[in-house]
Amino acid sequence: MDSTPSAPTPDGTAPAASPSADLWKRLEERCGRRQFLLKSGWLFFWTFLGGWLLSNLRYLFPNVLYEPTSVFKAGKPKDYSELGIIEKWKKTQRVWLVKTPQGFYCLWARCTHLGCTPNWFDAEGRFKCPCHGSNFNKDGDVIAGPAPKPLWRCAIQLGSDGQMIIDKGRLENRPGSREKGDFFLPTT
Ligand code: FES
């Protein structure tokens, strides 16, 4: 501790000791310098050990990210009477179901430019992205703007209960591949 005497105040009285210096002094007087240093050492040691143990305990609980499942049921084909773009699942699942005379497919509502969510304009027969102006036709092909690829299609199949099962974790956007296999559900 600093033992340098403080300069006297202008009126000649001794300067008042700071509250913390006062506290240290009282502690030293109370338990003796040696005991005081010993107790301080132990306090430091246990504080350090406690912090170390806590930080290690943290590793017993791994970081688990609970993400919503990518698979959902979209009802039965007969539930959809109208042909065209079905907006029902856009808000909750970020997909459009599309009904054609031959069957169903599912478009992921994520622009292939920078990931914004496009909107469907029925009168114009196209999806338009509000961010940088990419346009897509109802197949998902780019017809304007900077998007480099068609919209992705999600895997779609019929479950044993007759409901369509959409898997947003399996995607395809190549013409030819996207119209068959797991990415198109024929109804005819
Ligand atoms: S994110 Fe859609 S055009 Fe840029």
Boltz pocket constraint, residues with backbone or C-beta under 6 A from the ligand:
constraints:
  - pocket:
      binder: B
      contacts: [[A, 111], [A, 112], [A, 113], [A, 114], [A, 115], [A, 116], [A, 129], [A, 130], [A, 131], [A, 132], [A, 133], [A, 134], [A, 145], [A, 146], [A, 147]]
      max_distance: 6.0
